[in-house]
Amino acid sequence: MKMNKDWIGNKAATFATLAASNHSAGEREVNDYYATEPKAVDLLLEKETFNKHILEPSCGEGHISNVLVSHNYDVQSYDLIDRGYGRVQDFFHIQEFNGDIITNPPYKVAAQFVQHAIDIVPIGNKVAMFLKLQFLEGKARRKFFNSNPPKTVYVASGRLNCAKNGEFDKYTSSAVAYAWFVWEKGYTGKPEIEWIN
């Protein structure tokens, strides 16, 4: 028996119905630009200290970088797209960085971002990625985590916001759970889970 379609929707509508996305007003932004609420960076810095030299390779309009600079970090800010902040640079073309990396990567290439970040920093340096909590899921990522365990995952117990195109006045709340995933290159222990906010 063939069922008639009684609604017209797309992936965004499906995820909105499942309460799985805070970007339910339409399709995802074409370049996956979802700016990080600056409060999220302050919360991370209450828990972690970083190398003085920071690379923010997906800087957007500077929401993460500006907070880091206000805490006296020396920040190199890049993005694949010119959004009026930082320099245009493809992160995957950077071969080494002698410091720590902090960013909210484009989610569609988040796993590749994490792997590349770990690859290009020295042993003992940190990589902090602001990711959906569901990044913990998946068989392929489990294999990655077995080889590259995060040292700490800071779960946001209160919702933090990522605004499509940096429009925080338009996207004022979130249905998505986020966490800071922090790797220390060379760490081989079990991840610790902590909570922020």
N, C-alpha and C positions, 0 to 999 in steps of 0.2 A: 504494500500500500504506500503510495507516494503522499508525503505530507506537504501541504502548502506552506510557503514561507509567510509568516505573519508579521515579520519585522525586518527592517533593513538596518544592518549594522556592520561594523568592522571590528578588527581586533581590539581597538580601544574600547568599544562598547562592550565587548565580551568581558574584558578584564574589569571594566567598571562594574558590570553586573556581579562579578565575583568579588568585588571590593579589593581587587588586587592592584589597582593603580590609582595614583592621584592625578593622572593626566587624562582624565576621562572626557575632556571637552572636545577631543578630536584625536587624530593620528599623532604619533610621536613626532617630535621636532626632527627634521630631516638629518641634521648633523648631531643629534642626541645631546643638545645643549640644555641642561637642567642645572641652573646655578644653585650653589650650596648656601643655605642659610648661614650667615657669619657666626651665629651663636654656636653652631656645631663645631667650628674651629676653636673657639674659646673653651668649649667643654673638653676637647681633645687635649689642649695645652694645659688644662688643669691636671691631667693625668700623666702626660708624657713630656719629656724634654727631647729636643732634637739637635742635630748638628747645626752649627751657626749658618751653614750654607744649605739652602733648600731649593729644590727644583719643583716648580708647579707647572707640569707640562700640558695641562688642559685648563688654562686659567680663565677662560671666558672673559668676563668683565672685571675680574680681580676680586671676587668675593672671598676666596680663600687667601689669596696673596696679601690683600690689604690687612687682614687680621694678623698674618704672620709678620708683616713689616711693622705693625704697631707693637708687636712683642719683640722687636729688635732683631729679627732674623734677616739675613741677606738672601733675598728671594730672586731667583731667575724665573720669570713668568713667560710661558710660551703657549700657543694654541695653534691648531691646524687652520683655524678660521680667524681672520682679523675682526675682532669685536671692539677695537679701540683701546685695548689694554695688552701690554706685553708685546712680544714679537711673534711673528708667524714662523712656526717651526713644526715639522712632523716629528713627534716624539720617537717614532720608530727609527728615525735616522740618527738619533743621538746614541753614540757608541759607549760612552762612559760618563759618569758624573760622580765627583768626589764630594759627596754630601748626602743628605737625605731627600726623599721624594715624598711629597704630600699632594694629593689631588682627589678629585671626584671624576673618575674616568668616564668616557662615553660607555654606557652600559653594554652596548652590543659588542664591544671589544674589551670589556673589563678584564677578562682572564688574560688576554694577550698583554694588556697594559701592566698588570701585576707581574707577569713573568718577565717582561722586558725591564721593568723597574728593578726587580731583584737582580737581573743579569748585569745591569750596568753600574750598580753601586758596589763599593768595597765591602768585604767581610766586616760584620759588626755594625754596618749602617742600617738605617731604618727606611721602610716604605710604609706609608700610611695611606689607605684608600677608603674613601667614604662610599659605601656600597649598600645596596639593599641587603637586608638580613638573609633573604633567600639565596644570596650568593653562596651560602653554605651548602646548598642542595646540588645534586647532579653527580652522575658517576664519573664524568670526565674531570670535574673539579675535585672530586674525592681523590682521584689519582694525583692531581696537582697538589692537594693539601698533604697527602702522604709524603711527598717529596719536599714540599715547601710549607711546613706548618706555620700559621701566623703565631706570633708570640702572645698577642692579646687581641681579643675582640671586645670592643666597647659598645655594648648594645644601648641604643637610645630607648630608655624606658618611657619617655614622653616623646611624642612624634616631633621630628624635625622635618623641615620643608626643603624640597628642591623645586625651584620654580622654572617652568618651561620658559625658555628665552630670557631668563632673569627677571620675569615680571612678577615680583613678589606681591604687588598690590592686587594682581589678578588671581594668583594662586596662593591663597592665604592659609590653607591647611593641607594636611597630607593623610592619605589612607595607607601609606607605605611605611613599613618598619625599616629603619636604617641603622647601620653600625659603622664604626671606624674599625677597620681591619689593619693591624700593625704587625708587619714582619720585621725581624732583625736578621739580616743575611747571615747564614751560618747556624742559626738557632735550630736545634733538633728535638727540643722537648715537646710536651703537650701544650696546646693552646690554653690560655686562661681566659675566662669570660668575666667581664666586669660590666657594670651598668653606669651610664651617665644620665644626668638630668632626671 
